[in-house]
Amino acid sequence: MRVLYLCGVYGEANEKEVIAHSKYPVEFSANVFQKKMIQGFRSCVKDFDVISAPFVGSYPNASDIVSFKGFEEKQNEYTYVNFCNIWGLRNPSRSKALKKALNKFIAADDDSKLIVVYTPHTPFLEAALYAKKRDTRIKICLVVPDLPQYMNLNAHISMIYKVGKKFDIRKFVKLNKDVDGYMLLTEHMADKIDVHNMPYIVKEGIISQNDIENAKSKIKNQNKPNDVKYIVYTGKMNERFGVKTLVEAFMSIPDKNLRLVLCGKGDAVDFIKEKNDLDNRIMFMGQVTPEEAGEWQSSASVLVNPRTNDEEFAKYSFPSKNIQYLLTGNAVVCYMLDGMPERYRDMVFVVDDKNGETKGLREAIIKALSETKQTDFIKYAEENLSAEQIAKEIIQMREG
């Protein structure tokens, strides 16, 4: 079988360049997810290629890149396509470039071919369906980490964006009818996007073999100082994700030896800086690379995900940071979202917000600082979420 991964990944060598050109938070979690899936396919597929229209923000609001013509730092892991990056022209240009790049895959004389499309991004689907029409031996599997209508959860969204997104979702619904299989993050997604009786698997996340080995090594060698303790959150600094509540909950804990480390960018940054002037225990690091975020996660006494369960999108989401957090072996505080399997309740310190979100989050953090929770997450993840296993299950859908 010949497999092609159609995505928006970029290499580790290009991460700082992406940050430098970005005006908004960089989706590193999406990049890490794609890399792991690519590793999974490379471990079990001989004929495997990656074509990427990298996820850099559109010009002029999200990035200063007018036209993407590759990165300054070269890499040989993935094939990048060039495209116009101006908002409104960006998607058609990406679609056209990807269709052209797929011609070699279309011409390949293999009886069995599979295009794995990362995320419901219409240019990716348009290109994949173009290939499928040119060669009926090609099947398409769509990986759905997020639904199109929930990809932008900023507090303030322009009317132009909202109108454009409506048209984009209509196009996705039409394109989706020709998809042959899916990987979903939650069971609820199957109803929302209409899988039209096609096969699908549900995996709340993905881990690599390196993740497992590093997790076991770090947990074995953990030796944290007892004086300063770090409460850490890495991700989007968005009000909608509960960042303000986390800051307020932390500030209500008087312990002078605690530090709140916040890594990321988003619409709550001004609020964070304002509170930082009042409480110097708050350490706002801004946008950092995945490696730097990982170092903070490993050094944490408590890792917090303050995203609440009071909005519809919680059904269609499983925060990848929860998996990253749990792999450290450190205490994890979070809400039980509707999209989270019930088994996670025994692995984390669940926030009880019956008496208010701030008080509930504060109490959960204090509990996590003083108690230990034995989990078998690494064993569970190794058995259910390994990149190689997921790749094999996707291939089996194609062959079945």
Salt bridges, closest charged atoms under 4 A:
GLU15 OE2 - LYS35 NZ 3.32
GLU27 OE2 - LYS236 NZ 2.71
ASP49 OD2 - ARG2 NH1 3.94
ASP64 OD1 - HIS21 ND1 2.63
ASP109 OD1 - ARG137 NH1 3.23
ASP110 OD1 - ARG2 NE 2.89
GLU126 OE2 - LYS171 NZ 3.28
ASP135 OD2 - LYS113 NZ 2.69
ASP135 OD1 - ARG137 NE 3.05
ASP168 OD2 - LYS165 NZ 3.68
ASP180 OD1 - LYS132 NZ 2.96
ASP211 OD2 - LYS36 NZ 2.85
GLU239 OE1 - LYS244 NZ 3.54
ASP279 OD2 - ARG281 NH2 2.88
GLU311 OE1 - ARG240 NH2 2.80
GLU312 OE2 - LYS192 NZ 3.25
GLU342 OE2 - ARG345 NE 2.60
GLU382 OE1 - LYS216 NZ 3.62
GLU388 OE2 - LYS392 NZ 3.29
GLU393 OE2 - LYS203 NZ 3.20
